[in-house]
């Protein structure tokens, strides 16, 4: 039987410190993002900064994070935040995981430059789930960007495919290849079977050697 993990006891055993930040949706987006950066600066100066810390920002830049006066102000605020956040985390033991809502394609392409790993998640609706190829999955996970090794042009990893599929089973989140390589078992079994060979020959017309 599977045993549920006691999160509180596990945190005490591993000496994990948690710090929450809740944005105020009644405030401006710039105000909430500045408050978040201030909290991250204070945390980086504390004793906990010597340990590995994970920063999770869920649905960043959505309506839950405040409002903006216009689209230009929104774009400038978002780009400034990502630039400052990368400089703040660079050279530290921090790992930042950010989920974004659907943004303007132009803004999204510029935001991707500030990240090392970029993935897109597509959840299946009722129409997509009718496809027999997707019937056992809940969505797709596409690899958009991988980091480079130093100043070289070699990627940190070269996966067999950039498109993955995920499914949720009870308390498990499983990620699998969407396009699996063909199974070679049939080919191996066919190689042991006798094969018929067809050959042709010219009928014998004369016993005289050919003249050249």
Backbone as a ProteinNet text record, in pm:
[ID]
protein_1_A
[PRIMARY]
XXXXXXXXXXXXXXXXXXXXXXXXXXXXXXXXXXXXXXXXXXXXXXXXXXXXXXXXXXXXXXXXXXXXXXXXXXXXXXXXXXXXXXXXXXXXXXXXXXXXXXXXXXXXXXXXXXXXXXXXXXXXXXXXXXXXXXXXXXXXXXXXXXXXXXXXXXXXXXXXXXXXXXXXXXXXXXXXXXXXXXXXXXXXXXXXXXXXXXXXXXXXXXXXXXXX
[TERTIARY]
84.4	0	88.3	44.1	119	89.4	190.7	178.2	189.3	96.9	99.6	215.7	283.3	397.9	351.6	408	379.2	468.7	410.6	489.9	554	479.7	531.8	652.4	642.4	754.8	873.6	845.2	953.7	1026.6	954.9	1017.9	1104.1	1056.5	1136.1	1261.7	1249.1	1364.9	1471.1	1429.7	1523.2	1559.7	1503.2	1530.6	1497.6	1375.5	1329.4	1255.7	1293.9	1227.1	1140.9	1018.7	924	885	885.1	845.1	742.1	627	517.7	510.1	465.9	438.7	304.9	212.1	80	55.7	39.7	14.2	-126.7	-142.8	-273.3	-326.6	-432.8	-484.6	-545.3	-566.4	-619.6	-509.8	-383.6	-271.5	-226	-138.5	-82.3	14.9	31.8	123.8	265.9	306.1	441.8	464.9	363.5	377.5	397.3	319.8	334	468.3	513	640.7	757.4	749	853.6	856.6	739.4	735.1	794.5	771.3	829.2	980.7	1033.3	1178.4	1240.2	1171.4	1221.7	1228.9	1127.7	1128.9	1240.8	1265.2	1372.7	1509.6	1526.6	1654.1	1677.6	1575.6	1590	1619.6	1557.3	1581.1	1722.2	1772.6	1907.6	2014.9	1983.7	2079.5	2071.6	1973.4	1957.2	2048.6	2047.3	2129.8	2082.6	1954.2	1900.5	1953.6	2017.6	2067.9	2185.3	2246.9	2358.3	2310.9	2183.5	2126.7	2062.3	2034.4	1963.6	1818	1769.9	1630.7	1559.7	1435.8	1352.3	1242.8	1231.3	1133	1029.8	905.2	796.2	699.4	681.4	589.7	480.1	363.3	252.8	168	145.7	59	100.7	230	283.5	226.4	207	157.3	11.9	-60	-203	-278.3	-409.1	-489.6	-476	-435.4	-415.1	-296.3	-208.2	-89.5	-107.7	-227.8	-253.2	-288.8	-305.8	-351.1	-247.2	-260.8	-176.6	-266.1	-216	-297.1	-317.6	-215.3	-227.2	-130.6	-135.6	-52.8	95.6	130.3	271.1	327.2	252.1	296.5	311.4	220.7	227.4	353.3	382.7	500.4	629.6	639.8	760.5	779	670.2	678.8	724.8	670.7	706.8	852.6	897.5	1035.5	1134.2	1102.1	1190.3	1200.6	1089	1090.7	1178.3	1165.6	1245.2	1393.6	1427	1567.6	1627.8	1555	1604.9	1609.9	1510.2	1507.8	1625.4	1659	1772.7	1903.3	1920.4	2041.2	2046.5	1930.6	1925.9	1958.5	1911.8	1932.1	2066.6	2119.3	2244.6	2357.5	2430.6	2541.1	2499.8	2374.1	2326.1	2287	2240.5	2194	2042.9	1987.1	1842.7	1796.8	1683.4	1618.1	1477.9	1442	1313.3	1229.2	1109.8	1012	894.5	866.9	763.3	664.1	538.1	431.9	364.3	339.3	282.3	149.8	57	-66.8	-40.3	-142.7	-128.1	-98	17.6	61.7	70.4	93.9	113.6	236.6	230.2	345.3	473.3	462.8	582.4	645.6	563.7	614.8	669.7	602.6	646	781.7	805.1	934	1047.5	1021.1	1123.7	1145.9	1041.6	1054.8	1136.2	1125.8	1197.4	1347.7	1398.7	1543.1	1597.9	1513.5	1559.5	1556.5	1507.7	1499.3	1601	1634.6	1724	1645.2	1545.2	1457.2	1319.4	1264.6	1132.1	1049	932.1	839.1	701.2	622.8	482.6	396.8	286	194.3	61.4	11	-118	-209.1	-310.2	-406.5	-511	-552.8	-650.5	-791.1	-870.2	-1011.2	-1090.7	-1220.5	-1303.8	-1280.7	-1248.3	-1229	-1098.8	-990.1	-861.7	-861.3	-936.1	-937	-1008.6	-1086.1	-1152.5	-1054.4	-937.3	-835.8	-781.6	-784	-736.1	-589.6	-510.3	-369.8	-352.3	-448.6	-437.1	-530.1	-595.6	-699.8	-645.9	-520.8	-466.4	-385.2	-379.3	-300.8	-392.9	-338.4	-411	-360.6	-247.2	-196.5	-58.6	-5.3	126.3	221.3	348.5	454.4	562.3	580.1	676.2	799.4	916.4	1042.7	1071.8	1072.6	1094.4	1239.8	1301.9	1437.2	1514.3	1642.3	1734.5	1858	1923.9	2040.9	2162.1	2256.3	2381.3	2488.7	2591.6	2703.8	2807.6	2813.8	2910.3	2889.9	2998.4	2988.5	2986.3	2976	2974.3	2834.2	2822.2	2693.6	2634.2	2688.8	2638.9	2530.8	2417.5	2309	2344.7	2284.1	2308.9	2254.3	2157.4	2101.5	2038.8	2036.2	1973.8	1871.6	1749.7	1648.3	1611.9	1561.5	1523.3	1408.7	1323.8	1211.9	1185.1	1130.5	1096.8	951	875.6	733.3	706.4	648.2	617.8	469	421	281.4	279.4	183.4	174.1	34.2	27.8	-98.9	-91.9	-206.9	-217.5	-288.4	-221	-278.5	-273.9	-389.4	-401.5	-310.9	-201.3	-110.3	18.7	20.4	140.2	121.7	228	232.4	336.9	292.3	380	402	527.5	565	629.8	580.8	628.4	652.1	729.9	746.2	611.3	581.3	458.5	476.8	591.2	621.2	732.2	696.1	793.1	863.6	989.4	1057.5	990	996.1	928.2	987.4	903.3	946.5	1016.1	1130.7	1208.7	1186.6	1092.6	1071.4	1016.6	927	871.8	978.1	1065.9	1172	1268.9	1298.7	1390.8	1331.6	1200.5	1137.9	1128.2	1110.1	1101.5	1235.8	1346.7	1477.7	1508.5	1443.2	1466.5	1381.7	1283.8	1196.4	1262.9	1242.1	1301	1236.2	1317.2	1270.3	1282.6	1183.2	1186.5	1266.9	1354.5	1442.9	1403.2	1379.8	1345.3	1468.2	1492.4	1606.9	1563.4	1632.9	1602.8	1727.6	1711	1824.8	1784.5	1882.1	1857.3	1856.8	1761.9	1760.2	1881.8	1925.8	2044.5	2011.9	2074.6	2047	2151.5	2274.9	2380.6	2498.6	2573.4	2690.9	2816.3	2804	2919.1	2952.8	3083.4	3120.9	3081.2	3061.6	3022.5	3138.9	3107.8	3208.6	3213.7	3336.3	3355.7	3434.5
-118.9	0	124.3	223.5	347.9	432.9	498.4	581.8	727.3	809.7	951	1018.6	1106.7	1174.8	1287.9	1293	1400.1	1518	1619.1	1731	1808.6	1832	1912.1	1844.7	1715.8	1645.8	1636.4	1621.2	1615.9	1749.6	1859.9	1991.4	2012.7	1968.2	1982.9	1896.6	1779.7	1690.4	1747.4	1807	1862.9	2007.7	2063.6	2202.8	2298.3	2288.5	2369.3	2491.4	2607.7	2732.7	2777.6	2816.9	2858.6	3003.6	3079	3219.3	3242.8	3293.7	3316.2	3464.9	3490	3627.1	3625.8	3704.4	3711.8	3847.3	3853.8	3982.4	4031.4	4161.9	4225.4	4264.2	4199.4	4224.3	4363	4433.1	4569.5	4671.6	4629.5	4718.4	4706.4	4796.3	4791.4	4673.8	4625.7	4515.2	4553.4	4673.3	4718.1	4721.3	4759.1	4764.2	4624.8	4528.7	4391.8	4330.5	4355.7	4299.3	4363.2	4492.6	4557.2	4503.1	4477.1	4417.7	4277.9	4202	4068.4	4074.9	4165.7	4179.7	4223	4308.5	4349.8	4231.4	4147.1	4028.2	3932.4	3919.4	3831.2	3886	4016.6	4076	4052.5	4071.6	4048.5	3902.4	3814.7	3672.5	3632.7	3694.7	3661.9	3709.2	3810.9	3862.3	3789.9	3704.3	3632.5	3510.1	3441.4	3321.5	3208.5	3211.3	3104.6	3110.7	3223.8	3236.4	3143.4	3090.2	2998.1	2860.2	2834.2	2706.3	2720.1	2607.8	2607.7	2644.4	2746.8	2787.1	2787	2743.9	2732.3	2837.6	2913.2	3020.9	2980.2	2973.5	2933.1	3049.7	3098.5	3208.9	3154.4	3140.1	3076.1	3179.7	3155.7	3240.4	3387.1	3411.1	3546.7	3634	3760.8	3860.9	3837.9	3757.3	3742.9	3852.2	3850.3	3950.7	3942.4	3827.2	3813.7	3894.3	3933.4	4009.2	4159.4	4204	4346.6	4389.8	4518.5	4574.5	4671.3	4702	4800	4895	5016.2	5118.4	5088.1	5032.9	5001.6	4888.9	4846.9	4733.8	4768.4	4891.8	4931.4	4930.3	4981.3	4980.9	4837.7	4750.8	4610.9	4544	4563.7	4501.2	4550.2	4680.7	4735.6	4686.1	4675.1	4627.1	4482.3	4400.3	4257.9	4239.1	4307.9	4292.5	4343.4	4453	4504.8	4406.7	4345.5	4250.1	4129.7	4074.3	3957.1	3990.5	4109.8	4148.8	4161.6	4225.7	4241.9	4107.4	4023	3892.4	3806.1	3808.7	3728.5	3778.3	3909.6	3963.4	3930.7	3926.2	3897.9	3752.1	3662.5	3519	3471.4	3542.1	3499.8	3498.6	3390.7	3378.6	3332.3	3296.3	3247.2	3100	3043.7	2905	2898.2	2990.8	2997.8	2938.2	2872.1	2816.6	2874.9	2933.6	3001.3	2924.7	2887.9	2824.1	2918.9	2959.2	3058.8	2999.5	3010.9	2975.7	3104.2	3112.6	3233	3200.6	3293.9	3275.4	3302.6	3299.9	3328.4	3476.4	3505	3642.2	3671.5	3799.4	3840.2	3769.4	3715.5	3641.7	3723.9	3853.5	3936.4	3950.6	3972.5	3983.7	3850.1	3742.5	3610.9	3573.1	3606.9	3575.3	3652.5	3774.5	3853	3803.5	3756.7	3704.5	3576	3497	3369.3	3386.8	3501.4	3523.8	3529.9	3554.9	3563.8	3428.7	3325.9	3194.2	3098.1	2997.2	2891.6	2777.5	2730.1	2624.7	2684.9	2658.5	2708.9	2591	2573.4	2468	2529.6	2468.1	2505.3	2383.5	2408.4	2302.4	2326.4	2225.2	2231.4	2125.3	2168.9	2074.9	2037.4	1913	1865.3	1901.7	1947.3	1971.3	1850.7	1864.6	1751.9	1708.8	1805.2	1771	1694.8	1741.1	1674.3	1535.8	1518.6	1388.2	1282.6	1324.3	1227.5	1160.3	1219.5	1158.8	1034	917.6	795.6	801.9	889.4	902.3	966.3	1050.3	1125	1073.7	962.7	922	889.2	846.6	812.3	925.5	1040.5	1152.9	1269.5	1359.2	1479.1	1605.6	1598.3	1716.2	1691.6	1795.6	1790.4	1886	1849.4	1934.2	1944.7	2064.5	2087.9	2158.4	2111.8	2175.3	2285.1	2409.5	2524.2	2568.8	2567.1	2622	2545.9	2517.9	2455.9	2543.8	2544.8	2632.2	2578.9	2670.1	2634	2612.7	2539.5	2514.4	2623.4	2715.7	2823.6	2908.8	2937.7	3015.9	2931.2	2800.1	2711.5	2702.8	2628.8	2609.4	2472.9	2405.1	2273.3	2287.5	2222.1	2224.4	2139.9	2173.2	2097.6	1955.9	1935.5	1802.7	1801.7	1685.8	1667.7	1555.4	1588.3	1483.1	1421.4	1298.7	1227.8	1296.9	1364.3	1437.3	1560.2	1662.7	1785.2	1789.4	1688.2	1684.8	1566.2	1596.4	1496.7	1503.2	1398.5	1392.4	1359.1	1416.9	1391	1340.9	1267.3	1216.8	1212.8	1226.9	1230.5	1103.8	1028.4	906.9	918.4	936	952.6	1066.7	1033	1135.5	1143.2	1082.3	1079.5	1164.7	1234.7	1313.9	1249.7	1183.4	1105.8	1179.2	1185.6	1247.7	1140.7	1125	1020.5	1078.1	1003.6	1039.2	1028.2	1126.5	1117.6	1025.7	1037.2	953	856.9	734.1	634.4	575	533.8	468.3	337.3	292.9	167.4	48.2	-45.9	-167.3	-259.8	-309.7	-393.4	-542	-576	-717.6	-791.3	-729.3	-794.1	-815.3	-714.4	-726.8	-838.2	-848.1	-953	-1091.1	-1104.3	-1234.8	-1270.4	-1169.7	-1197	-1240.1	-1194.3	-1229.3	-1377.3	-1445.2	-1588.3	-1674.2	-1615.9	-1692.7	-1711.7	-1828.9	-1849.8	-1758.2	-1702.7	-1611.6	-1680.4	-1661.8	-1717	-1625.9	-1683.2	-1607.8	-1636	-1532.5	-1544.8	-1516.4	-1599.5	-1579.9	-1609.1	-1551.7	-1572.1	-1611.5	-1684.8	-1727.5	-1724	-1702.8	-1698.3	-1839.8	-1876.2	-2012.1	-2037.6	-2165.3	-2203.6	-2209	-2120.6	-2112.7	-2186.9	-2176.5	-2238.6	-2269.3	-2377.7	-2413.4	-2343.2	-2270.1	-2200.5	-2081.2	-2055.8	-1936.6	-1810.5	-1708	-1581.1	-1521.5	-1462.9	-1398.4	-1250.6	-1198	-1054.8	-992.5
0	0	0	-75	-81.5	40.4	90.5	208.7	167.8	216.7	184.4	256.4	186.2	243.3	334.3	452.9	546.6	511.2	449.7	398.7	512.3	618.9	729.3	794.8	822.4	884.5	789.3	660.1	562.2	555.8	566.4	564.1	687.4	803.9	926	920.6	862.6	853.1	760.8	650.4	553.2	583.1	690.1	728.2	613.2	565.3	452.8	505.5	456.2	491.2	373.9	403.3	300	324.2	216.2	222.1	112.7	149.4	55	19.7	-102.9	-147.2	-218.6	-169	-229	-292.8	-425.3	-490.7	-461.7	-469.2	-450	-587.7	-631	-764.3	-778.6	-667.8	-674.5	-701.1	-687.8	-713.5	-859.1	-897.4	-1031.5	-1043	-1164	-1187.2	-1149.3	-1182.4	-1149.9	-999.3	-922.1	-776.2	-718	-764.6	-714.8	-753.8	-875.4	-918.2	-844.4	-816.8	-737.7	-595.3	-538.9	-405.7	-403.6	-509.9	-518.6	-528.1	-608.5	-620.1	-488	-414	-282.6	-187	-188.8	-103	-142.5	-271.7	-316.6	-278.6	-282.9	-241.3	-92.8	-11	132.4	161.7	88	109.4	67.5	-39.4	-86.1	10.8	91.8	190	323.4	341.3	467.6	471.5	584.9	600.3	510.4	475.8	391.4	249.2	212.7	76.1	49.3	155.4	136.5	92.6	106.8	65.3	-72.3	-132.7	-260.6	-235.7	-303.8	-285.5	-420.3	-417.1	-536.6	-530.6	-636.8	-646.1	-750.3	-709.8	-798.5	-811.3	-932.4	-961.7	-1051.7	-995.5	-1066.6	-1138.6	-1267.4	-1350.3	-1340.7	-1358.4	-1350.1	-1461.7	-1431.3	-1526.1	-1564.7	-1491	-1515.4	-1439.7	-1446.9	-1378.3	-1226.8	-1176.2	-1031.8	-982.6	-1073.8	-1036.3	-1054.2	-1078	-1088.5	-1229.1	-1244.1	-1371	-1426.1	-1554.6	-1623	-1699.9	-1721.7	-1787.3	-1935.4	-2001.6	-2143.7	-2178.1	-2304.8	-2347.8	-2345.1	-2381.7	-2382.1	-2240.4	-2145.9	-2006.9	-1955.2	-1995	-1952.7	-2006.7	-2135.2	-2195.6	-2131.3	-2108.5	-2048	-1905.2	-1830.9	-1692.5	-1687.3	-1776.4	-1777.7	-1817.7	-1921.7	-1967.4	-1863	-1797.1	-1692.2	-1576.6	-1539.9	-1429.2	-1461.8	-1581.3	-1617.1	-1624.7	-1671.3	-1678.3	-1538.3	-1446.7	-1309.7	-1237.9	-1260.5	-1195	-1238.9	-1365.5	-1413	-1352.3	-1342.2	-1280.1	-1131.6	-1067.8	-924.4	-894.1	-979.2	-955.2	-1008.9	-1106.9	-1169	-1066.3	-1061.4	-967.3	-829	-810.2	-681.3	-694.5	-584.7	-583.5	-599.4	-672.4	-689.3	-821.4	-817.1	-935.5	-941.7	-1053	-1067.4	-1168.6	-1127.6	-1215.5	-1231.9	-1354.2	-1382.5	-1481.2	-1450.1	-1544.6	-1590	-1719	-1778.9	-1845.1	-1842.3	-1919.1	-2066.9	-2146	-2289.1	-2308	-2367.2	-2388.7	-2537.5	-2567.5	-2706.1	-2762.9	-2884.6	-2939	-2943.3	-2973.9	-2976.3	-2839.3	-2737.9	-2601.3	-2552.7	-2586.7	-2540.7	-2599	-2724.8	-2786.3	-2720.3	-2672.5	-2604.2	-2462.3	-2398.4	-2262.2	-2261.3	-2366.4	-2371.1	-2365.8	-2407.4	-2405.5	-2263.2	-2165.4	-2026.7	-1956.2	-2021.7	-1959.7	-2017.9	-1940.5	-1987.5	-2051.5	-1979.8	-2031	-2056.5	-2172.6	-2208.3	-2259.1	-2198.4	-2238	-2258.8	-2342.6	-2358.4	-2326.7	-2260.2	-2219.8	-2289	-2357.7	-2426	-2365.1	-2294.7	-2239.8	-2343.1	-2340.9	-2437.4	-2391.5	-2487.4	-2460	-2509	-2516.3	-2556.8	-2699.7	-2788.6	-2929.3	-2948.9	-2883.9	-2901	-2839.5	-2730.9	-2665.1	-2748.3	-2850	-2936.6	-3031.5	-3050.8	-3135.6	-3066.2	-3130.5	-3062.8	-3023.3	-3088.6	-3052.8	-2915.7	-2875.9	-2751.1	-2641.5	-2662.1	-2569.2	-2430.3	-2418.9	-2288.1	-2226.2	-2291.7	-2241.2	-2205.9	-2123.3	-2082.3	-2149.7	-2217.6	-2285.7	-2344.2	-2408.4	-2472	-2402.6	-2400.4	-2347	-2453.7	-2508.4	-2615.9	-2560.8	-2601.8	-2564.2	-2665.6	-2619.2	-2707.6	-2705.4	-2588.9	-2576.1	-2469.9	-2500.5	-2405.9	-2393.9	-2278.1	-2261.5	-2336.6	-2361.6	-2427	-2321.9	-2358.4	-2268.8	-2287.4	-2192.1	-2199.4	-2322.4	-2393.1	-2515.3	-2640.1	-2624.5	-2740.3	-2797.9	-2905.6	-2971.1	-2940.4	-2839.7	-2801.8	-2696.1	-2719.3	-2622.6	-2501.7	-2388.5	-2266.2	-2278.1	-2365.3	-2389.7	-2527.9	-2587.2	-2718.5	-2707.8	-2668.9	-2653.6	-2787.3	-2779.7	-2901.9	-2973.4	-2899.6	-2957.4	-2872.7	-2934.1	-2862.1	-2821.1	-2853.6	-2820.8	-2729.3	-2614.4	-2513.2	-2481.6	-2421.9	-2377.8	-2229.1	-2158.4	-2014.8	-1981.2	-1874.2	-1823.1	-1671.5	-1610.7	-1465.3	-1419.8	-1334.7	-1277.1	-1125.4	-1067.5	-922.9	-877.4	-807.7	-757.6	-838.2	-954.7	-1036.8	-1161.6	-1196.5	-1319.5	-1410	-1515.8	-1603	-1734.6	-1778	-1905.1	-1991.6	-2113.5	-2203.3	-2342.7	-2421.8	-2562.4	-2632.3	-2712.9	-2791.3	-2910.9	-2978.5	-3094.1	-3053.1	-3022.1	-2981	-3102.4	-3088.1	-3201.1	-3233.9	-3357.2	-3394.9	-3322.3	-3290.8	-3221.8	-3321.3	-3282.1	-3372.8	-3349.7	-3261.7	-3232.8	-3354.6	-3429.1	-3547.4	-3653.9	-3667.4	-3766.6	-3730.2	-3598.9	-3555.1	-3576.7	-3554.9	-3574.2	-3721.3	-3805.8	-3948.6	-4006.3	-3942.5	-3996.3	-3982.6	-3886.6	-3867.6	-3959.4	-4026.2	-4113.5	-4249.6	-4314.5	-4448.3	-4550.4	-4636	-4739	-4874.7	-4957.4	-5092.8	-5183.2	-5260.6	-5348.5	-5492.6	-5569.6	-5710.5	-5794.1	-5893.1	-5981.6	-6124.8	-6217.8	-6359	-6435.8	-6544.4	-6626.3	-6772.9	-6856.3	-7000	-7056.9	-7139.9	-7196.5	-7284	-7284.7	-7360.2	-7509.3	-7587.6	-7729.9	-7812.5	-7770.7	-7851	-7762.1	-7798.2	-7720.9	-7772	-7883.1	-7937.5	-7850.6	-7834	-7756.5	-7829.9	-7756.7	-7816.3	-7892.5	-8006.2	-8088.7	-8054.8	-8037.4	-8010.5	-8123.3
[MASK]
++++++++++++++++++++++++++++++++++++++++++++++++++++++++++++++++++++++++++++++++++++++++++++++++++++++++++++++++++++++++++++++++++++++++++++++++++++++++++++++++++++++++++++++++++++++++++++++++++++++++++++++++++++

